[in-house]
Amino acid sequence: MSQTTDTDTPLELELGLELGPRADVRACVVGSPECINLISALHANPYIMSTCFYEIRKILAQFPPAKNENKFIYGKLGEQSLIKAFSRFTQCDDLDSAHAYGSEYKNDCRVFGVDYSIKISKSGAAVTLINKNNKAAHVIDHNFIICHIEKKKLYIFPSSVIPAKFLNDCDAKIDYKPALFKYMDENLSDYVYSFPEFSEAQESKLKAVKEVNIYQILHRNFVEEPSEVEECAV
């Protein structure tokens, strides 16, 4: 049976999470309780989050973003791994799934009643927030979950806590500059979550993961006609 401590918040009591004393989390609740509550829930579910990061590392190996055809794929698959992980301990809505065509403009998921935009970054390069497909005014005023794979971290924060100097607004898109991650590590660590370390078995399995030729698979499974394959084999 779950035991509570004097540092459990109402949200944690509702979820039955055993967080224990976390003075660092409580000190930052005034700033953004939604983001802090999500980070608290991640700390309370290390197995789920270890599995999630294993999937993200596996995706990186299977669909390396250095290849143009993989840039969108690895990001979307990483996003799905995070949404699936969150769904294992609370309700997490995939906002794109609500659209018959296209996708949500800014946000990707809703967890604990809060909307987030999810971004996946291999090594902490500039993070594209919005591609400007039209001349409408684009405002950065939402919450982010940015996965920095090499750092093994999630950066979960409202845009309001980030100084404007870390935004790069050009004609084609709006980015967060690479310096954002160092700034947050040094000044906003309450908004930073570190994934659990892998087991030796997980590390061993990752070394065996092979790159996927996505075009070959798509063509073979969805384009080739069976009769043509049989004729070629004769």
Secondary structure as GFF3:
##gff-version 3
##sequence-region A 1 234
A	DSSP	alpha_helix	10	15	.	.	.	ID=ss1
A	DSSP	alpha_helix	23	28	.	.	.	ID=ss2
A	DSSP	alpha_helix	33	43	.	.	.	ID=ss3
A	DSSP	alpha_helix	46	62	.	.	.	ID=ss4
A	DSSP	three_ten_helix	68	70	.	.	.	ID=ss5
A	DSSP	alpha_helix	71	87	.	.	.	ID=ss6
A	DSSP	beta_strand	92	94	.	.	.	ID=ss7
A	DSSP	three_ten_helix	95	98	.	.	.	ID=ss8
A	DSSP	beta_strand	109	111	.	.	.	ID=ss9
A	DSSP	beta_strand	114	121	.	.	.	ID=ss10
A	DSSP	beta_strand	127	131	.	.	.	ID=ss11
A	DSSP	beta_strand	143	148	.	.	.	ID=ss12
A	DSSP	beta_strand	153	158	.	.	.	ID=ss13
A	DSSP	three_ten_helix	159	161	.	.	.	ID=ss14
A	DSSP	three_ten_helix	164	166	.	.	.	ID=ss15
A	DSSP	beta_strand	167	169	.	.	.	ID=ss16
A	DSSP	beta_strand	173	176	.	.	.	ID=ss17
A	DSSP	alpha_helix	179	187	.	.	.	ID=ss18
A	DSSP	three_ten_helix	189	191	.	.	.	ID=ss19
A	DSSP	beta_strand	192	194	.	.	.	ID=ss20
A	DSSP	alpha_helix	200	207	.	.	.	ID=ss21
A	DSSP	alpha_helix	214	218	.	.	.	ID=ss22
A	DSSP	pi_helix	219	223	.	.	.	ID=ss23
A	DSSP	alpha_helix	226	233	.	.	.	ID=ss24
###
